[in-house]
Amino acid sequence: MMGENGDEPLTPAGRLFLRPEMNQIIHCVIGLKNPIEIESMKSQIQNSIMLQHPRFTSLMVRDNRGVEHWRPTQIDIDRHVHIVEEGVGEEDESAINKYLADLSIDSSGLSMDKPLWEIHLLMVHKCVIFRIHHSLGDGISLMSMLLASCRKLNDPHALPTIAASSSKINTRSINFWNLFLTLWFCFIFSLQFILRGLWVRDRKSAITGGAGVELWPRKIATASFSLEHMKTVKRAVPNATINDVLFAVISSGISRYLDFRAPNGLRDGVQLTRLAMVNLRKQPGLQELSNLMRSNSGARWGNKFGMILLPIYYHRSNCSDPLEYLKRAKALIDRKKRSLEANFSYKIGDFVMSTVGPKYASFLNYRILCHTTFTISNVVGPQEEIMIGDNPITFLRANSSPLPHALILCMVSYAGRADMQVQVAKDIIPDPEFLAKCFEDALLDMKEQVIAKI
């Protein structure tokens, strides 16, 4: 509903992300093949579909009751584009990750006297960083914004394509037993979710964060995976998905890392919990996402995701079959899909926001974060190489502002490769490069195991 100044109220999730405890800024990182032309880049931004959407041309204002609204304003591109001319004397990937780590703990955040986004151009490293407040939208919304402004490298007039979502569990028939299992898992996992918000917490380990850790200095490393390798591994277990493989790789990689950091510190089988962000939108392809971006109503734009708790279990890596991680991951995720836990978490968060307000909703979310060990999100990107303007894109990555977790993982797939940003509180996890290698080696070992069994 519009106010008399053309104001539009924020969504409940948008208000949540403006709370000091949950203040989140998304960083979308784009690597370019050719040097950046500043004026050309500014012109593309000015004429982009992004600036046709009211969220990106509005100020966040509060009325006399403290309720947040979007208010239309004029855009001054020069206030949103930050040009970084100097390099930092390191290779591109290390330099970009160092810049992102410093940016993630920038206490100034985004200025509230302009729309809540900005773009950093790292000239020496041919890299563009979109810095966008999470109240503007979720990962799927923002990916749609990016892809609607890009074109295929081998067909400059065609939009990119993305794979359709395959997250729904396939049930062959609806019968009493299936209904019973669904209701049972709904009850069990919903109860576990509520208990996490009250007092249940993970056992302390070498990667555990906690209250206040979001303020600690950060380091970032990148783990890179071949999607072909992930597809080879997923074929080893019937009906497995890329997401199953990803979670198996993370479980195995963390066990490897804990073997190195604390070889005698944990008993075999100890549970650590990851908080996974799950997209609740239908994702049939880019055309739907492009329409989402073009909608001026804002009805479908915003944040629509749920959270699920995914336990992993520490196992000594020298005595574990690598593919056992995949079998366990698939069994757990299939149960989670059946439980509708992500939908439950979304609905309960929306209910708390609507009834008691963002203060209590953010307190509940913050406690769940403090009681779990790490966060992971996964966004599907384009299947083929793309370009922005006439400049080919070499990689797509993403991460966000710190949380109370000492470990945050964000993966984006692009053109046959998946890059996962490994963000850590460096006083707790001082060697994220080694942790990233643990993840990469875990996938390679799984692939070798599959090939050996053929």
C-alpha positions as CSV (number, residue, x, y, z in Angstrom):
1,M,0.0,0.0,0.0
2,M,1.4,3.4,-1.1
3,G,1.6,6.3,1.3
4,E,0.9,9.9,0.4
5,N,4.6,10.5,-0.6
6,G,4.6,7.4,-2.8
7,D,6.1,5.5,0.1
8,E,5.9,1.7,0.2
9,P,6.3,-0.3,3.5
10,L,9.2,-2.8,3.8
11,T,8.4,-6.5,3.8
12,P,8.7,-8.2,7.2
13,A,12.0,-9.9,6.1
14,G,13.3,-6.5,4.9
15,R,12.7,-5.0,8.3
16,L,14.5,-7.9,9.9
17,F,17.6,-7.4,7.9
18,L,17.8,-3.7,9.1
19,R,18.1,-4.8,12.7
20,P,21.6,-4.2,14.2
21,E,21.9,-7.9,15.1
22,M,21.0,-9.1,11.5
23,N,22.2,-6.2,9.4
24,Q,23.2,-8.0,6.2
25,I,24.9,-6.7,3.0
26,I,25.3,-9.1,0.0
27,H,28.5,-8.9,-2.0
28,C,28.2,-10.1,-5.6
29,V,31.6,-10.4,-7.2
30,I,32.1,-10.4,-11.0
31,G,35.4,-11.0,-12.6
32,L,35.9,-9.5,-16.1
33,K,38.2,-10.6,-18.9
34,N,39.0,-7.1,-20.2
35,P,39.9,-3.9,-18.4
36,I,37.0,-1.9,-17.0
37,E,36.0,1.3,-18.9
38,I,34.6,3.6,-16.2
39,E,32.3,5.7,-18.3
40,S,31.0,2.7,-20.2
41,M,30.3,1.0,-16.9
42,K,28.4,4.0,-15.5
43,S,26.4,4.2,-18.6
44,Q,25.4,0.6,-18.4
45,I,24.4,1.0,-14.8
46,Q,22.3,4.1,-15.6
47,N,20.5,2.3,-18.4
48,S,20.2,-1.1,-16.6
49,I,17.1,-2.9,-15.6
50,M,18.2,-2.5,-12.0
51,L,17.4,1.2,-12.0
52,Q,13.9,0.5,-13.4
53,H,13.0,-1.3,-10.2
54,P,11.7,0.9,-7.4
55,R,13.7,-0.8,-4.7
56,F,16.9,0.4,-6.2
57,T,15.7,4.0,-6.6
58,S,14.2,4.5,-3.2
59,L,15.5,5.7,0.2
60,M,14.8,3.7,3.3
61,V,13.0,6.1,5.7
62,R,11.2,5.7,9.0
63,D,7.9,7.3,10.0
64,N,7.1,8.9,13.3
65,R,6.3,5.4,14.7
66,G,9.7,4.0,13.6
67,V,8.2,1.9,10.8
68,E,10.4,1.6,7.7
69,H,9.2,2.6,4.2
70,W,10.7,2.9,0.7
71,R,10.5,6.5,-0.6
72,P,11.3,7.2,-4.3
73,T,14.3,9.5,-5.0
74,Q,16.7,10.6,-7.7
75,I,19.8,8.6,-8.4
76,D,23.2,10.1,-8.6
77,I,25.4,7.4,-10.2
78,D,28.6,9.0,-9.0
79,R,27.6,8.5,-5.3
80,H,27.0,4.8,-5.9
81,V,30.1,3.9,-8.0
82,H,33.4,3.7,-6.1
83,I,36.6,3.5,-8.2
84,V,39.6,1.7,-6.7
85,E,42.6,2.5,-8.9
86,E,45.4,0.9,-6.9
87,G,46.1,-2.8,-6.5
88,V,47.3,-4.4,-3.3
89,G,50.4,-6.1,-4.7
90,E,49.0,-9.6,-4.7
91,E,47.6,-12.0,-7.3
92,D,44.1,-11.1,-8.4
93,E,42.2,-13.8,-6.3
94,S,44.0,-13.1,-3.1
95,A,43.7,-9.3,-3.6
96,I,40.0,-9.5,-4.3
97,N,39.4,-11.7,-1.3
98,K,41.3,-9.4,1.0
99,Y,39.3,-6.4,-0.3
100,L,36.1,-8.3,0.3
101,A,37.2,-9.3,3.8
102,D,37.9,-5.7,4.7
103,L,34.6,-4.7,3.1
104,S,32.6,-7.3,5.0
105,I,33.5,-5.7,8.4
106,D,33.2,-2.1,7.3
107,S,31.5,-0.6,10.3
108,S,30.0,2.2,8.2
109,G,27.9,-0.2,6.2
110,L,25.8,1.6,3.5
111,S,24.9,5.2,3.8
112,M,21.1,5.7,4.6
113,D,20.9,9.0,2.7
114,K,20.9,7.1,-0.7
115,P,19.4,3.9,-2.0
116,L,21.0,0.9,-0.2
117,W,23.5,-0.3,-2.9
118,E,26.8,0.6,-4.4
119,I,29.3,-0.7,-6.9
120,H,33.1,-1.0,-6.4
121,L,35.3,-1.1,-9.5
122,L,38.7,-2.8,-8.8
123,M,40.5,-1.5,-11.8
124,V,43.8,-3.3,-11.5
125,H,42.1,-6.7,-10.8
126,K,39.3,-6.2,-13.5
127,C,36.6,-7.0,-10.9
128,V,33.2,-5.5,-10.1
129,I,31.7,-5.8,-6.7
130,F,27.9,-5.2,-6.2
131,R,27.3,-4.3,-2.6
132,I,23.5,-4.6,-2.0
133,H,21.6,-4.5,1.3
134,H,19.7,-7.8,2.0
135,S,16.5,-5.8,2.6
136,L,16.4,-5.1,-1.1
137,G,16.1,-8.8,-2.0
138,D,17.3,-12.4,-1.6
139,G,19.9,-14.2,-3.7
140,I,17.4,-15.4,-6.3
141,S,16.0,-11.9,-6.8
142,L,19.5,-10.4,-7.1
143,M,20.7,-13.1,-9.5
144,S,17.7,-12.3,-11.7
145,M,18.7,-8.6,-11.6
146,L,22.2,-9.5,-12.8
147,L,21.3,-12.0,-15.5
148,A,18.6,-9.8,-17.0
149,S,21.4,-7.3,-17.7
150,C,23.7,-9.9,-19.3
151,R,23.8,-11.8,-22.6
152,K,25.3,-15.1,-23.7
153,L,28.9,-14.8,-24.9
154,N,28.3,-16.9,-28.0
155,D,24.9,-15.2,-28.8
156,P,24.9,-11.5,-27.8
157,H,21.2,-11.2,-28.3
158,A,20.1,-14.1,-26.1
159,L,19.6,-14.1,-22.3
160,P,21.6,-16.5,-20.2
161,T,20.0,-19.8,-19.2
162,I,19.9,-21.5,-15.8
163,A,19.0,-25.0,-14.8
164,A,15.6,-25.6,-13.5
165,S,15.3,-26.4,-9.8
166,S,15.3,-30.1,-8.8
167,S,14.9,-29.6,-5.1
168,K,11.5,-31.2,-4.7
169,I,11.4,-34.8,-3.5
170,N,9.8,-37.2,-5.9
171,T,7.0,-39.2,-4.3
172,R,5.5,-41.9,-6.6
173,S,2.2,-42.1,-4.8
174,I,0.2,-40.3,-2.1
175,N,-0.7,-42.9,0.5
176,F,-1.2,-43.2,4.2
177,W,2.5,-44.1,4.8
178,N,3.8,-41.1,2.9
179,L,1.4,-38.8,4.6
180,F,2.4,-40.2,8.0
181,L,6.1,-39.8,7.3
182,T,5.6,-36.2,6.1
183,L,3.6,-35.3,9.3
184,W,6.2,-37.1,11.5
185,F,9.2,-35.3,10.0
186,C,7.3,-32.0,10.1
187,F,6.8,-32.5,13.8
188,I,10.3,-33.7,14.6
189,F,12.2,-31.1,12.6
190,S,9.9,-28.2,13.6
191,L,10.4,-29.1,17.3
192,Q,14.2,-29.3,16.8
193,F,14.1,-25.8,15.2
194,I,12.2,-24.4,18.1
195,L,14.5,-26.0,20.6
196,R,17.5,-24.4,18.8
197,G,16.0,-21.0,19.4
198,L,15.6,-21.7,23.1
199,W,18.7,-23.6,24.5
200,V,20.0,-26.5,22.4
201,R,23.4,-25.7,21.0
202,D,26.3,-27.5,19.2
203,R,29.3,-28.8,21.1
204,K,32.3,-26.4,21.0
205,S,34.9,-27.2,18.3
206,A,37.8,-25.5,16.5
207,I,35.3,-23.8,14.1
208,T,32.7,-22.6,16.6
209,G,31.7,-18.9,16.8
210,G,29.2,-17.3,19.1
211,A,27.7,-14.0,20.2
212,G,29.8,-11.1,19.1
213,V,31.9,-13.0,16.6
214,E,30.2,-11.1,13.7
215,L,32.3,-8.1,14.8
216,W,35.6,-10.0,14.6
217,P,38.1,-9.5,11.7
218,R,37.5,-11.7,8.7
219,K,39.5,-13.6,6.0
220,I,38.1,-15.1,2.8
221,A,39.4,-17.9,0.5
222,T,37.9,-19.5,-2.5
223,A,37.2,-23.2,-3.1
224,S,36.6,-24.1,-6.8
225,F,34.8,-27.2,-8.0
226,S,34.2,-28.7,-11.4
227,L,30.4,-29.3,-11.9
228,E,31.4,-32.3,-14.1
229,H,33.2,-33.8,-11.2
230,M,30.1,-33.2,-9.0
231,K,27.9,-34.8,-11.6
232,T,30.2,-37.9,-11.7
233,V,30.0,-38.3,-7.9
234,K,26.2,-37.8,-7.7
235,R,25.7,-40.7,-10.2
236,A,27.2,-43.0,-7.6
237,V,24.1,-42.8,-5.5
238,P,20.7,-43.2,-7.2
239,N,18.6,-40.0,-7.3
240,A,21.3,-37.9,-5.7
241,T,21.5,-34.2,-6.6
242,I,24.3,-31.6,-6.8
243,N,23.1,-30.2,-3.5
244,D,23.6,-33.6,-1.9
245,V,27.1,-33.7,-3.3
246,L,27.8,-30.2,-2.0
247,F,26.7,-31.1,1.5
248,A,28.7,-34.3,1.4
249,V,31.8,-32.4,0.3
250,I,31.4,-29.9,3.1
251,S,30.9,-32.7,5.7
252,S,34.0,-34.5,4.5
253,G,36.1,-31.3,4.2
254,I,35.3,-30.1,7.7
255,S,36.2,-33.6,9.1
256,R,39.5,-33.3,7.3
257,Y,40.1,-29.8,8.7
258,L,39.2,-30.8,12.3
259,D,41.6,-33.8,11.9
260,F,44.4,-31.2,11.2
261,R,43.4,-28.6,13.8
262,A,42.2,-30.8,16.7
263,P,43.1,-34.4,16.0
264,N,42.3,-35.5,19.5
265,G,39.7,-32.8,20.3
266,L,36.5,-34.5,19.2
267,R,35.2,-38.0,19.5
268,D,34.1,-39.7,16.3
269,G,30.5,-39.0,15.4
270,V,30.1,-35.6,17.1
271,Q,27.4,-33.5,15.6
272,L,27.9,-30.0,14.2
273,T,25.0,-28.1,12.7
274,R,24.9,-26.1,9.5
275,L,22.2,-23.5,8.9
276,A,21.2,-23.7,5.3
277,M,19.3,-21.0,3.4
278,V,16.7,-22.6,1.1
279,N,15.0,-20.7,-1.8
280,L,11.2,-21.0,-1.6
281,R,10.5,-19.5,-5.0
282,K,9.7,-21.6,-8.0
283,Q,12.7,-21.6,-10.3
284,P,11.7,-22.8,-13.8
285,G,14.3,-20.7,-15.6
286,L,15.6,-17.3,-16.4
287,Q,12.4,-16.1,-18.1
288,E,10.5,-16.3,-14.8
289,L,13.4,-14.6,-13.0
290,S,13.5,-11.9,-15.7
291,N,9.8,-11.2,-15.2
292,L,10.4,-11.1,-11.5
293,M,12.9,-8.3,-12.0
294,R,10.7,-6.4,-14.4
295,S,7.7,-6.4,-12.1
296,N,7.0,-2.9,-10.9
297,S,4.5,-4.0,-8.3
298,G,7.2,-5.5,-6.1
299,A,4.7,-8.2,-5.1
300,R,7.0,-11.1,-6.0
301,W,10.3,-9.3,-5.4
302,G,12.0,-9.3,-2.0
303,N,13.2,-12.1,0.4
304,K,11.6,-15.4,0.3
305,F,13.7,-18.1,1.8
306,G,13.6,-20.5,4.7
307,M,16.2,-22.0,7.0
308,I,16.8,-25.7,7.7
309,L,19.1,-27.3,10.2
310,L,21.5,-29.8,8.6
311,P,23.6,-31.8,11.1
312,I,27.0,-33.1,9.9
313,Y,29.0,-35.7,11.9
314,Y,32.7,-35.6,12.4
315,H,34.4,-38.7,11.2
316,R,38.2,-39.3,11.1
317,S,39.0,-38.9,7.4
318,N,41.6,-41.6,7.3
319,C,39.1,-44.3,8.2
320,S,36.0,-43.2,6.3
321,D,34.7,-44.2,2.9
322,P,34.3,-40.9,1.0
323,L,31.0,-41.9,-0.6
324,E,29.5,-42.6,2.9
325,Y,29.3,-38.8,3.3
326,L,27.1,-38.6,0.2
327,K,24.8,-41.4,1.3
328,R,24.3,-39.8,4.7
329,A,23.8,-36.4,3.1
330,K,21.1,-37.7,0.6
331,A,19.2,-39.6,3.3
332,L,19.1,-36.5,5.6
333,I,18.2,-34.0,2.9
334,D,15.4,-36.2,1.6
335,R,13.9,-36.3,5.0
336,K,14.3,-32.5,5.3
337,K,12.5,-31.9,2.0
338,R,9.7,-34.1,3.1
339,S,9.4,-32.2,6.5
340,L,8.7,-28.8,4.9
341,E,11.1,-27.4,7.6
342,A,12.1,-24.5,5.3
343,N,8.5,-23.5,4.8
344,F,7.9,-23.7,8.5
345,S,10.8,-21.5,9.4
346,Y,9.7,-18.9,6.8
347,K,6.1,-18.9,8.2
348,I,7.1,-18.8,11.8
349,G,9.5,-15.9,11.1
350,D,6.8,-14.0,9.2
351,F,4.4,-14.6,12.1
352,V,6.8,-13.4,14.7
353,M,7.6,-10.3,12.6
354,S,4.0,-9.5,12.0
355,T,2.9,-10.0,15.6
356,V,5.7,-8.9,18.0
357,G,7.9,-7.0,15.5
358,P,11.5,-7.1,14.2
359,K,13.2,-6.8,17.6
360,Y,12.0,-10.2,18.8
361,A,12.3,-11.8,15.4
362,S,15.9,-10.8,15.2
363,F,16.6,-12.0,18.7
364,L,15.2,-15.4,17.8
365,N,17.3,-15.6,14.6
366,Y,20.4,-14.4,16.4
367,R,20.0,-17.2,19.0
368,I,19.6,-19.9,16.4
369,L,22.8,-18.6,14.7
370,C,24.7,-18.6,18.0
371,H,23.5,-22.2,18.7
372,T,24.7,-23.6,15.4
373,T,28.2,-23.9,13.9
374,F,28.2,-22.5,10.4
375,T,26.0,-21.1,7.5
376,I,25.8,-22.1,3.9
377,S,23.9,-20.7,0.9
378,N,23.9,-21.9,-2.7
379,V,22.7,-19.9,-5.7
380,V,22.4,-21.4,-9.2
381,G,24.0,-19.3,-11.9
382,P,24.1,-19.4,-15.7
383,Q,25.1,-22.6,-17.4
384,E,27.1,-20.9,-20.2
385,E,29.6,-18.1,-20.4
386,I,28.0,-14.6,-20.4
387,M,29.1,-11.0,-20.8
388,I,28.1,-7.7,-19.3
389,G,28.2,-5.0,-21.9
390,D,30.8,-6.4,-24.3
391,N,33.1,-7.6,-21.5
392,P,33.1,-11.4,-20.9
393,I,32.6,-12.5,-17.3
394,T,35.3,-14.9,-16.0
395,F,33.7,-15.8,-12.6
396,L,30.7,-15.1,-10.4
397,R,31.0,-15.3,-6.6
398,A,29.0,-14.1,-3.6
399,N,29.3,-13.6,0.1
400,S,27.7,-11.4,2.8
401,S,28.3,-9.5,6.0
402,P,29.5,-11.6,8.9
403,L,27.2,-13.5,11.3
404,P,27.9,-14.9,14.7
405,H,29.3,-17.9,12.9
406,A,33.1,-18.2,12.5
407,L,32.5,-20.0,9.2
408,I,30.2,-18.8,6.4
409,L,30.0,-20.6,3.0
410,C,28.4,-19.1,-0.1
411,M,28.5,-21.0,-3.4
412,V,27.6,-19.8,-6.9
413,S,27.7,-21.9,-10.0
414,Y,28.8,-20.5,-13.4
415,A,29.6,-22.1,-16.8
416,G,30.6,-25.6,-15.6
417,R,32.3,-24.4,-12.4
418,A,31.2,-23.6,-8.9
419,D,33.1,-21.2,-6.7
420,M,32.5,-21.3,-2.9
421,Q,33.6,-18.3,-0.8
422,V,34.9,-19.5,2.5
423,Q,34.5,-16.6,5.0
424,V,36.0,-17.1,8.4
425,A,36.6,-15.2,11.7
426,K,40.4,-15.3,11.3
427,D,41.1,-15.4,15.1
428,I,39.2,-18.7,15.2
429,I,40.0,-20.2,11.8
430,P,43.3,-18.6,10.8
431,D,43.9,-20.7,7.6
432,P,40.8,-20.5,5.3
433,E,43.0,-21.4,2.3
434,F,43.7,-24.8,3.9
435,L,40.1,-25.3,4.7
436,A,39.1,-24.4,1.1
437,K,41.7,-27.0,-0.1
438,C,40.1,-29.6,2.3
439,F,36.8,-29.1,0.5
440,E,38.4,-29.4,-3.0
441,D,40.3,-32.5,-2.0
442,A,37.1,-34.1,-0.6
443,L,35.4,-33.8,-4.0
444,L,38.4,-35.2,-5.8
445,D,38.6,-38.2,-3.4
446,M,34.9,-38.9,-4.0
447,K,35.4,-38.7,-7.7
448,E,38.4,-41.1,-7.6
449,Q,36.4,-43.5,-5.5
450,V,33.6,-43.5,-8.1
451,I,36.0,-44.0,-11.0
452,A,37.7,-46.9,-9.1
453,K,34.4,-48.7,-8.7
454,I,33.4,-48.5,-12.4
